[in-house]
Amino acid sequence: MRIILDLQVSQTSSRFEDIGRYSLSLAKAIAGSHSGHEVIIALNGLFPDTIEPIRAALDGIIPQQNIRVWSAAGPLSGSDMRHEWRRKAAERMREAFLLRLNPDVVHIMNILEGYADNAVTTIGVFSPQITTTAGFSEIITSSRFTHQFNYDRQYKNYFLDKIEYLKRADKVISVSKVGAEEITNTFGFSSGRVFGLSADCAPIFRPMNIGTVLKARLFQRFKIRKHFIILDAGDGDDREFLCFVRAYCKLPPAVRGEYQILLIGRICDDDVRKIYSLAVSSGIRDGELIIMHQLNDEDMAKLYNLSRLLVVLSPRNSVCLTAVEAVNCGTPVIGADNKYSRETLGYDEALFESKDEDSIKGRLYSAMLDESFTRDVILNEIKHRKEGSIERNAADMIGIFEKISKPPFIKPEYADNERVIEEVLDSIGQVENGSKVHSSDLIAAAYCIGLNHVSLPQKQLFVDISEFIHNDIKTGVQRVTRSVLKELLEFPPKGFSVEPVFATSRSKGYSYARQFVDKMQGQPRHSKDSVIDFQPGDVFLGLHLQHLITKAQADCLSLMHRHGVSVYFVVYDLLPILFPHYWLAQHGVHTIHHEWLQIISRFDGAVCISQAVANEFSGWQKVHCKDRLRPFKMRWFHLGADMDNSIPTKGMPDNAPKMLEKMAARQTFLMVGTIEPRKGYVQTIDAFELLWQSGVDVNLIIVGKKGWMVEKIEARIRKHPEYDKRLFWLEGISDEFLEKVYLNSACLLAASEGEGFGLPLIEAAQHNLSIIARDIPVFREVAGEYAFYFSGMEPETLADAVKKWLALNARGCNPASICMPWLTWHQSTQQLLKAIIP
């Protein structure tokens, strides 16, 4: 059976209240029940900031691709008639989205959501054949509700619409037995149509051992200075709140002086000033009342544990879930005497008359001063609460779903997407509106329908190759990109189509790089580079380093990520972070790279080109990325080194024979890499000058393009007395010529102070070329025991290392590189795929 849980109640402002916390806990319990049923969570894309927290809460319980996000054009709030057309269109789009998933049953956690925000909860406005159950938690007879119902015509119409939807539900589920009874009697449902749970709470609400340091931090954050009690304002009845305040102020000054009141509940910013004013006018002193709102579960659980008491006025929902949470934390609860509190607490001695100051004062006095009283209260409340559990709630819900689910009404597994799109467009076209529908609303609706109904035969692996499209300069990083892309296109991962994509820094969104692939594969360029479609289960791989484009596309990547696309980036190094002084300050490379790392750290993971880089990135994240909700997947792989499969460049310069002849005249030390400050070229030239002065007759050949901040070293090389004699610089040569240079060299010299990988070390080993390398972690990782290492920044240390190597080489005792392990590009790419595709 496929169960879809509409979890918008955990996305709206209700997520900061007990009903939102309970609904998320119930969804987790249903999804993790091991019932053998498939569970899909449906979320509203108009609450983008809530999607990652919910994904994190469900991580490891259900596959991330089972969390589906539908799109609509907002704003949609039911309180504003200007939103009516958009809201009605969104109602149909949501139901069409659910129909597309072919559910056996859809459960709406709380059908009343959406009056003041963008939630949409309907039944049967588009597809009457979806089996649907609906949660209903509010107390219809509460003073707040009756006041709003009688004096807010818009809310009255909104509520009556919800009741009509409720009547279409196959089952109505209340969070309490008394709530179920109230729904049945008020709306005339048959008793079998309504089911009442004995609602419980999340496992996080439990007794905790909160140490002195953590307690001090909490007190500082929330401005708590002494013992405190928590007051749940309930349904927001001002009269009950004032009665409580006046009763509290009648307590002896010595008792009041020991406590503060923490007020929780559905409190918007506009209400804060009014509440303080009411409290002060009734005798509350400055600092005695602290208003708390939008607390997360963890903070709420800690505060329950530290509180001396929870006081509950008339509840908003038909079960007092804050009382359940507090009792589970071992905190005593006293509450207003009503049928809802009686079902929740089950202990008469813990109840008071909500509009009787003396009754409230008496219970407060006993609870704050009489330890035997509080002990009896909590023991009886815990005993009463043993009847319910969140797991039992989940089992009851699944039992209901199993009884009412009908045979699948659409085959195959997913509905006919084209038919559903056609029908929802037709349905939206028939929506009546009192005024003209803006073209922008129609365009936005069409865009959202497109997002909701992507249907592709395979998952896609998007490979970002934007740099190739804009600037194929054939750097080392681009050699990696070309090689990996070639392997991915030839050997796509099972169940995926490989789709090279690109973007620009000027416009939003990625496009398929179909024309580039045609050119790369020698095919006629008939394809079009259309905007990408994406769906849950797709994977995005940022294969090339592109600071500006990644920053420009951060919102697009976030949208894809919210919709279930896994997003990974290849990280080549952290050199601008580790060596900021080796880049021009005015270019801001350190800042740009820092921003890029922050952006990619929002997503699923990184695949670094060495374990050393992964360690460096992990260290950076510990300092700069402390607010992640899901673990960041830090992976690494090694680059391939079979040049034939890296699409090598061809071409030999006219002076190649003469150059090779000069190399053959004496032992040649080879350096491969862009000329830039961190590469150790200055130290190396200084060292070789010492060697030449001491009579050591060797060549030094540098192969690499000119980089930055190297004007002095460039001039020094060009004007050096040994230039073109024993000192050579081959700039921008082809892979074909580089192969010949390797074959005619005696030793590779790797003097760089920092690298992401060190591919020249492997290329040297492939040519049985000895290696002298600076002793840094990445070179140890790549070359291991197959290289001769040196340390230090002085020319003398490197000159001595070269002399020692020459002596070892003369005796045939230098470390041989021929046995150094290395990967082909096929093996490298398979390592990469294992890191991003389970």
Secondary structure, 3 states (H helix, E strand, C coil): CEEEEECHHHCCHHHHCHHHHHHHHHHHHHHCCCCCCEEEEEEECCCHHHHHHHHHHHECCECHHHEEEECCCCCCCCCCHHHHHHHHHHHHHHHHHHHHCCCCEEEECCCCCCCCCCCCCCCCCCCCCCCEEEEECECCCCHHHHHHHHHCHHHHHHHHHHHHHHHHCCEEEECCHHHHHHHHHHHCCCHHHEEECCCCCCCCCCCCCCCHHHHHHHHHHHCCCCEEEEEECCCCCHHHHHHHHHHHHCCCHHHHCCEEEEEECCCCHHHHHHHHHHHHHCCCCCCCEEECCCCCHHHHHHHHHHCCCEEECCCCECCCHHHHHHHHCCCCEEEECCHHHHHHHCCHHHEECCCCHHHHHHHHHHHHHCHHHHHHHHHHHHHHHCCCCHHHHHHHHHHHHHHHCCCCCCCCCCCCHHHHHHHHHHHHHCCCCCCCCCHHHHHHHHHHHHHHCCCCCCEEEEEECHHHHHCCCCCHHHHHHHHHHHHHHHCCCCCEEEEEEECCCCCCCCEECHHHHHHHCCCCCCCCCCECCCCCCCEEEECCCCHHHHHHCHHHHHHHHHCCCEEEEEECCCHHHHCHHHCCHHHCHHHHHHHHHHHHCCCCEEEECCHHHHHHHHHHHHHHCCCCCCCCEEEECCCECCHHHCCCCCCCCCCHHHHHHHHHCCCEEEEECCECHHHCHHHHHHHHHHHHHCCCCCEEEEECCECCCCHHHHHHHHCCCCECCCEEEECCCCHHHHHHHHHCCCEEEECCCCCCCCHHHHHHHHCCCEEEEECCHHHHHHHHHHCEEECCCCHHHHHHHHHHHHHHHHCCCCCCCCCCCCECHHHHHHHHHHHHCC
